[in-house]
Amino acid sequence: MTFAADVSKRARQLIFVVREYAPSYTPTCLVEDERCHTIRSALTCLCVELLPFNDPLAIVRTNAAPGFAALVDDKLLRHHRITIEIGRVKNTNKNPSAENAIRELEDELIAT
């Protein structure tokens, strides 16, 4: 399974967004900061329930933010069958699926 993840900053809140590529299912949660241990917790909570028991590693594509970069070879995430893949640094559109998910989330928040 492949996911995209990013953090949205809105109204002094940090919203962690994960989007599954195939069905575009998008779970979210509020996080306190963008540090690696907080992101690890959020990823574990949001992704583990979506992974089948017999599936290989889930790939989570992210931008090169320090909190994500610190988790590239994280043993705890690997224990939960999750691995981080950082987008290409020179590509201006590093994580289009996550950026679209954040844009859709913000549109829904404005509409409500």
C-alpha positions as CSV (number, residue, x, y, z in Angstrom):
1,M,0.0,0.0,0.0
2,T,1.1,3.5,-0.7
3,F,0.3,6.6,1.2
4,A,1.1,10.3,1.1
5,A,1.5,12.4,4.3
6,D,1.9,16.0,5.2
7,V,1.1,18.5,7.9
8,S,-1.3,21.4,7.4
9,K,-1.1,24.5,9.4
10,R,-4.5,26.2,9.8
11,A,-5.9,28.5,12.5
12,R,-3.0,27.8,14.8
13,Q,-3.6,24.1,14.6
14,L,-1.5,21.4,13.0
15,I,-3.5,18.8,11.1
16,F,-1.6,15.6,10.1
17,V,-3.1,14.3,6.8
18,V,-2.5,10.8,5.4
19,R,-4.0,9.9,2.0
20,E,-4.1,6.3,0.7
21,Y,-3.3,6.5,-3.1
22,A,-5.7,4.0,-4.5
23,P,-9.1,4.9,-3.0
24,S,-8.0,8.4,-1.8
25,Y,-9.2,7.6,1.7
26,T,-7.9,10.4,3.9
27,P,-7.7,10.0,7.7
28,T,-6.5,13.0,9.7
29,C,-5.6,13.9,13.3
30,L,-4.5,16.9,15.2
31,V,-0.8,17.0,16.3
32,E,1.0,19.2,18.8
33,D,4.2,19.8,16.7
34,E,6.1,18.6,13.7
35,R,8.8,16.7,15.6
36,C,9.7,13.1,14.6
37,H,8.2,11.4,17.6
38,T,4.9,13.2,17.1
39,I,4.8,12.3,13.4
40,R,5.7,8.7,14.2
41,S,2.8,8.4,16.6
42,A,0.4,10.0,14.1
43,L,1.6,7.8,11.3
44,T,1.3,4.7,13.4
45,C,-2.3,5.5,14.6
46,L,-3.5,6.5,11.1
47,C,-1.8,3.8,8.9
48,V,-1.8,0.7,11.0
49,E,-5.5,0.3,11.0
50,L,-5.5,0.5,7.2
51,L,-2.8,-2.2,6.6
52,P,-3.9,-5.8,6.0
53,F,-2.1,-8.2,8.3
54,N,-0.3,-10.0,5.4
55,D,0.7,-6.9,3.4
56,P,4.4,-6.0,2.9
57,L,5.7,-2.6,4.0
58,A,3.5,0.4,3.5
59,I,5.3,3.2,1.7
60,V,4.5,6.7,3.0
61,R,5.7,9.5,0.6
62,T,6.5,12.8,2.2
63,N,8.3,16.0,1.7
64,A,11.8,16.6,3.1
65,A,10.6,18.3,6.3
66,P,13.0,17.5,9.2
67,G,10.3,15.5,11.2
68,F,9.8,13.2,8.2
69,A,13.5,13.0,7.2
70,A,14.4,11.8,10.7
71,L,12.0,8.8,10.3
72,V,13.4,7.4,7.0
73,D,15.1,4.4,8.7
74,D,13.0,4.3,11.9
75,K,12.9,0.9,13.5
76,L,9.6,1.4,15.3
77,L,7.8,2.3,12.0
78,R,9.4,-0.7,10.4
79,H,8.1,-2.9,13.2
80,H,4.6,-1.6,12.2
81,R,5.4,-2.3,8.5
82,I,5.7,1.4,7.6
83,T,8.5,3.0,5.7
84,I,9.1,6.7,4.7
85,E,10.0,7.8,1.2
86,I,11.2,11.4,0.9
87,G,10.2,13.2,-2.3
88,R,12.9,14.5,-4.7
89,V,14.5,17.6,-3.3
90,K,14.8,19.4,-6.7
91,N,11.2,18.6,-7.7
92,T,9.0,21.6,-6.8
93,N,5.9,19.4,-6.6
94,K,7.4,16.8,-4.2
95,N,4.2,15.3,-2.8
96,P,1.2,16.2,-5.0
97,S,-1.2,13.7,-3.5
98,A,-0.7,15.0,0.0
99,E,-1.0,18.6,-1.2
100,N,-4.3,17.8,-2.9
101,A,-5.6,16.1,0.2
102,I,-4.7,19.2,2.3
103,R,-6.4,21.5,-0.3
104,E,-9.6,19.3,-0.2
105,L,-9.6,19.2,3.6
106,E,-9.3,23.0,3.8
107,D,-12.1,23.4,1.2
108,E,-14.3,21.1,3.4
109,L,-13.4,23.0,6.6
110,I,-14.3,26.3,4.9
111,A,-17.6,24.9,3.6
112,T,-18.8,23.7,7.1
